[in-house]
Amino acid sequence: MMRIAVLALFALFGLVPSAANAEEFTSYAIVREDGSMLIAGRVVRLYGIYIPDTGTTCRTFVSPVECGSRAALALEFKTGTHFVTCREVAALSDGSVSAVCWTDEEDLAAYLIRQGWALARPEAPFEYAALERIAERQGIGVWGFQVDRFKFRRHRHW
């Protein structure tokens, strides 16, 4: 019932185009710090997910050093050497688009949820909610402990 209400609101505000209007585009992706991507000259936000703020993390083992949210770094890792194909779902008020995107390997939103770096929104496909529950049960990503705060301490017998 809630899903129908959300979809009705989206349709009312013109956020869900008809299948005939859905546009696909393919290009390389530049991942931005907030987890959005620049693809084929468009700012793209992955449809059906929410990326919680996990603070800024830096990968210091690469040059130049890469910094961003954990979701952005995971997305950069996944899209780094692949072209990304997206199907636009909605035009957003800030000029960006909401889209379902994938590489030849997998759905990028599902990947982020499976890794624990994104949450399923109410209008998301059922699969996303199931993947979120699995990540939560496994205690990974936002469902786990903060690795950055963990300090290795030597015991006296080492």
C-alpha positions in Angstrom: 0.0 0.0 0.0 2.8 2.4 0.9 4.7 1.6 -2.3 1.6 2.4 -4.3 1.2 5.7 -2.5 4.9 6.6 -3.1 4.6 5.7 -6.8 1.4 7.8 -7.1 3.2 10.8 -5.6 6.1 10.3 -8.0 3.7 10.2 -10.9 1.8 13.2 -9.6 5.0 15.2 -9.6 6.2 13.8 -12.9 9.1 12.0 -11.4 8.4 8.6 -13.1 8.5 8.8 -16.9 6.8 6.3 -19.0 8.8 3.4 -20.4 8.7 5.0 -23.8 10.5 8.1 -22.3 13.1 6.1 -20.4 16.5 6.9 -21.9 19.6 4.7 -21.7 23.0 6.1 -21.9 26.5 4.6 -21.6 29.9 6.1 -20.8 32.6 6.0 -18.2 31.7 7.3 -14.7 33.4 9.9 -12.6 32.3 9.2 -9.0 31.8 12.2 -6.9 32.4 12.4 -3.1 28.7 12.1 -2.3 28.3 8.9 -4.3 26.6 10.5 -7.3 28.3 10.0 -10.7 29.0 12.1 -13.7 28.1 10.0 -16.7 27.8 11.3 -20.3 27.6 14.9 -19.0 24.8 14.2 -16.5 24.9 14.0 -12.7 23.4 10.6 -11.9 22.1 9.4 -8.5 21.4 5.7 -8.2 17.7 5.0 -8.1 16.2 3.3 -5.0 19.0 3.8 -2.6 20.1 6.2 0.2 23.8 6.6 0.9 24.3 7.5 4.6 27.1 9.8 5.6 30.1 7.7 6.7 32.5 10.6 6.9 35.4 11.0 4.6 37.9 8.2 4.2 41.1 8.3 2.1 42.9 5.6 0.2 46.5 6.5 0.8 48.0 3.5 -1.1 47.1 5.0 -4.5 48.6 8.1 -6.1 47.0 10.6 -6.2 45.3 9.8 -2.9 41.5 9.2 -3.3 39.1 10.6 -0.6 35.4 10.3 -0.3 32.6 8.5 1.5 33.0 4.7 1.8 30.2 4.3 -0.7 31.9 6.6 -3.2 35.2 4.7 -2.8 33.4 1.4 -3.3 31.6 2.7 -6.4 34.9 4.1 -7.8 36.4 0.6 -7.3 33.5 -1.0 -9.1 33.3 1.4 -12.0 37.0 2.2 -12.4 37.7 0.2 -15.5 34.2 -0.4 -16.8 31.7 1.6 -18.9 28.5 2.2 -17.0 25.0 2.0 -18.6 22.1 3.8 -17.0 18.4 3.9 -17.6 16.9 7.2 -16.5 14.0 6.8 -14.0 13.4 10.4 -13.0 14.6 14.0 -13.5 15.3 15.6 -10.1 14.7 19.2 -9.1 18.5 19.9 -8.7 19.1 19.0 -12.4 20.4 15.6 -11.8 18.7 12.3 -12.8 17.8 9.3 -10.8 18.7 6.2 -12.8 19.2 2.4 -12.6 22.9 1.9 -13.5 25.0 -1.2 -14.2 28.3 -2.4 -15.5 28.5 -5.6 -17.6 28.9 -7.3 -14.2 26.1 -6.0 -12.0 23.5 -3.4 -10.8 25.5 -0.7 -9.0 22.9 0.1 -6.4 22.5 -3.6 -5.5 26.3 -3.7 -5.2 26.4 -0.8 -2.7 23.6 -2.3 -0.6 25.3 -5.8 -0.6 28.5 -4.2 0.6 26.6 -2.3 3.4 27.3 1.2 2.1 23.7 2.1 1.0 20.2 1.5 2.2 17.1 0.6 0.2 14.5 3.4 -0.2 10.8 2.6 0.1 10.3 2.8 -3.7 13.2 0.5 -4.4 12.8 -3.0 -5.9 12.1 -5.7 -3.4 15.6 -7.2 -4.1 17.2 -4.1 -2.6 15.4 -4.5 0.7 16.4 -8.2 0.9 20.0 -7.4 0.2 19.9 -4.7 2.9 18.7 -7.2 5.5 21.4 -9.6 4.5 24.1 -6.9 4.9 22.6 -6.0 8.3 22.7 -9.6 9.5 26.3 -10.0 8.3 27.3 -6.8 10.1 29.0 -5.2 7.2 29.4 -1.6 6.0 27.2 0.8 8.0 25.9 -2.2 10.0 29.3 -3.1 11.3 31.9 -1.5 13.5 34.0 1.4 12.4 37.3 0.0 11.1 39.0 3.5 11.3 38.4 3.7 15.0 39.8 0.2 15.8 43.4 0.4 17.0 45.6 -2.6 17.0 47.1 -3.2 20.5 49.9 -5.6 21.1 49.6 -7.9 24.0 52.6 -8.3 26.2 53.1 -11.9 25.1 53.5 -11.0 21.4 
